[in-house]
Amino acid sequence: MKIEHLQGLISAPFTPFNSNGKLDVSLIPAYYTFLKRNGITGAFINGSTGEGVSITLQEKKTVAQAWADCSNHDADFKVMVFLGGTCLTDCIDLAKHAYEIGLYAVSLTAPFYFKPANVDMLAQACIEVGKSVPNMPFYYYHIPVLTGVNLPMFDLVQALDGKLPNFAGIKYTHEDFMDFQSCMSYENGKFDMLWGRDENMLSALVLGAKGAVGSTFNYAAPLYYDLIAAFNANDLVTARALQQKSINMIRLLGKYGGISVGKAYMKVVGLNLGEFRLPVKNMSPDQFELFKKDVESLNFEDFKSK
């Protein structure tokens, strides 16, 4: 399999729920159109932002089918599906479903209850799932802050090279730039390394990153495309200022409760995707009013997705 190196901003979409907390995939076509209008080049669905660990196996398939239907296998919009990690049999089931409906790629994270003891065990898990869809790109999803599995990805790349032919690369959501650069440099850049920390994008660009997957791309894509353009023009003063805007925006997630605040940002840009499921905390109506004032103070109108 020829490994494609993806470029641009790949959104990590939120999973839409109605006011009763039930899945509402009727919102996904408008969501897809919104992302396309803002230059987004793909979607990494059912991941952390998409509450993949909080929705059922059938709900994951329903979400995947909705994205497949509305994107209609758009060659300029790659839909990648997160499979999970704790039950490999379910992951294989989801991978086969993703292949059958024509999605672009699948991604697996480390099992995070019974954790792999070492890189070899993690590689075995990847191979077990990846070989079930041999004609589909397979990405590992490195996010140790949530999985608690922080093994060197450079070691995993070496362990999978030649043993999993459809291994395409890593969605790298961590701050170990030494490890990331080593993966980027491996075999002259053989594998696709997708950056996953929006607040550190400028540092990843310095190391050669061309593609990124992020939650804040849902509602602030223009900010990041301006950052990339400034970096490419060697205007580092502007690039640093734009990265700081990103950081200031992301700080509000911490102030108002964490990952669920992303859906509040989506309300501000005109897409009401509901709330997060338990045990994630959602903000109260009063907090939302305070949040909107804080967002306005960021001059959010100048760089939000529209």
N, C-alpha and C positions, 0 to 999 in steps of 0.2 A: 504494500500500500504506500502510495506517495503521500508523505506528510505535508499537509498544507499549514503554513504559518499564518494564522488569522491576524488581521490588523483592525485598528480602530477600537471603538467602544462597544462592548457586549454588555447588555443590561442583565442584571439579576432581578427578574420581575417579582413583584409581590403576587401572591395568590389571592384572587378576588373572592370575597365573601359578601353575602347579603347582610341585612340588619339582624338576622337570626343566627348568624355565624355559619350559614350553609354555603357550600361552594356555589359560585355564580359565574360560570364560564361565558355567559352571554356578554360579559364586559371585555373579554379578551380580544375580539376583533378590533374594537376601538383602541385598546391598549397597544396592539401591534401597529396600527396606523399612526398613533401618537409617537411611538418609538422611531418608526421609519421617518417620520417628518422631521425628527430631530437628529437624523444622521446615524442612528444606532445600527450596528452591523450584525447584531445577533442577540439571542436571548439564552441565558443559562437558567432553565426553569427548575422549579421544585428544590432549589438549594436552600441555603440558610435564610435568605431574604424571602423566599417563597414558602417557608415553613414546611419544607419537605419532610422533616421529622415529626410534624404534627398533623399530617393528613394521611388518610388511609391509602392502602395499595390501590384501590379502585379509584379514589379521588386523584391520585397521581396520574393514572392512565387517562382519566377524563380531562385533566389539565393538559397533558401531553397531546391528546387528540385535538383539543381546541386550538392549540398553537399550530399544530400541523395543518389543520383545516384552514385557518385564516392566513397563514403565511404561504400556503399553497406551494410549498417547496421552493420558495423564493431563493434563488441562487446568491443573492446579495444579502441575505439575512439567515444566518446559521442558527438553528435551534438545537441547543445541547441540553440533555436532560440529566439531572442528578438522580442517581439510583438509590442512595442511602449508603449503608455500610454494615449494619448490625446483623441482618439476615441475608446471607449471600444468595440463597434460593430465591428470595423475593427480588433481589437485585438482578439476577439473571432473567427472571420473568419480566421485569420492567425493561431490561435491555432489549430483549427480543421484541417486546411490544413497540419500543421506540424504533427499532429497525423496520418492523412491519408497516408502520405508519409513515415512514420516510423521513424521520428526523436526522439531523446531521451527525451527532455524536452523543456518546454517553460518558458519564463521569462517576467515579466511585471515591468515597473517602475511606479512611481507616475505620475498621470496626472500633467502636468507642465504648463498649461495655466490656466484652472480652477483648482486650487490646492485644494486638500482635506484639510478641516479645522482642522482635528484631526486624530488620529490613527484609530478611529472607521470608519470614512469615507474612509480612505485608505484601511482598511481591507475589507470593503464592495466592493470596486472596485476589489480587488484581488479575492474575493470569486466569484464575478460575472463572471470574466474571467476564473478563475481556474476550476470552476464547469463544464465548457463547454468541458473540456477534463479530465474526472474523472480518467482515467487510465494512465495518463501521469504526471510525476513529474512537479510541478509548483514551480518556484523560483521567489522571489521578487528581484529586482535589485535596490540597494540603491546607488545612486550617486548624493547626494545633490548639489555638485558643478555645475552640469548641470541642474538638475530639480528645484532647489530652494526649495525643500521639504526636510526638515531635522528634521524628527520626530524620536523618539527613536525606534530603531529596536527591542529592548528588549520588548517594549510595543506591537509592531506589532506581534512578535512571539507569545506572550500570547493571543493576539486577534484572531489569526488564528488557534491556536492549538485546535483541536477538531471540528472546524467549517469548515475547508477546508481539507478533508482527504488526498488530494494529494499534500498538501503544503510540499515541501521537504527542503527548506532552503532559504538562502539569498546570492546573489552575493554582497559582501560588499565592496564598493569603497568609503571609507571615512577613516578619521584618528581618529575616536573616539574609542580608544582601550578599554576604560571602557565598552562602549556599546557592542563592539564586543565580549569581554570576557564574558559578561553576557549572550549574545546569545549563545556562545560556551558552556557555563556551564548549560544552561537551560535543566532541566529534564535529567541530566547526559549526555549531548551532543546529545540530540534527533535529532536535525536538522543539515543539512549539511551547514556549513558556508564556503563559497568560498571567499578567499581574493582577492581584486581587485586593490590594490595599489602596483605596482611592486617595487617602490622606498622604500617601507616600509616592504618588505617581511620578513626580518629577525625578526622584531618586532612581526609580526603575527605568525611566527614559534614558537617563545617563548611562545605564548599563546595557542599553540596546533594546529594551522592551518595545514592541510594536503593537501588541494587542493587550487589552485589559478587560476584566470582568468586574463590574461593580454595581452596588445598589444605588449609589447617588447619581449614577448616569441616568436613572429613571427620570429624575426631575431637574438635573442641572447639566445636561450634556453640553450645552454651549460653553460653559465654563471650562470643561476639560478639553474640548477641541481648541479653544483659544490658548490654553496652556500648552498643548502639543504644538500648535503653530508657533508660539513664542519660542519654545525650545528649539524647534527645527530652524528658526531664524536666528538662533544663537542670542536671543534677547533674554538672558537669564534673569535680569532684573524684573521684567514683566512676568516671566514664568514663575519666579518665586512669589511674587505678589498674588498671582492667581492661585498657586498652591495654598497660600495662607487663607485666601477666601474659602477654598475647599475645607480647610481645617476649621475655620470659624463656623462654617455651616454644619460640619460633622459634630462639633462640640455640642450643638443643641440636642443631638441624639442622647448624649450622656445626661444633659440637664433635665430632659423631659422623660427619661425612662428607658432608653436603649433602642433596640432594633425596630420596635413598633412605631417609633417617631417617623420612620420613612413613609408610612402610610398617611401620616398627617401632612408631610410635604406633598404627597400626591394629591391630597384634597386641595391644597393651595394652588396646584397647577391644573386643577379641574377634573381629576379622576378620583372618585370615591370608591375605594376598593375594600371598604369595611375595616374591621379591626383584626388584630392578631388573636389567635387562640391561646387559651391557658397552656402553660403557666406564665406566658409573657404578659407584662403589665401594659395596659393602654392608658393614655391620658384622659382626664375628665374634661367635660365641656369647658369648665373654667380655665383649666390648664391650656386647652387648645386656643383660647382667646389670647392668653399670655404668650403662647408659642407664636401665634401669628404676628404679634407685635415685635417679638425678637427676630422673626424672619424678615420682617419689613426693615428692621435696622441693619440688616446685612446688604441692603439694596438688591434683594433677591430678584426683583423684576428685571434687573440688568443682565442676569445670566441664567435664568430658569428656562427649562424646556417649555415650549409653547405649542 
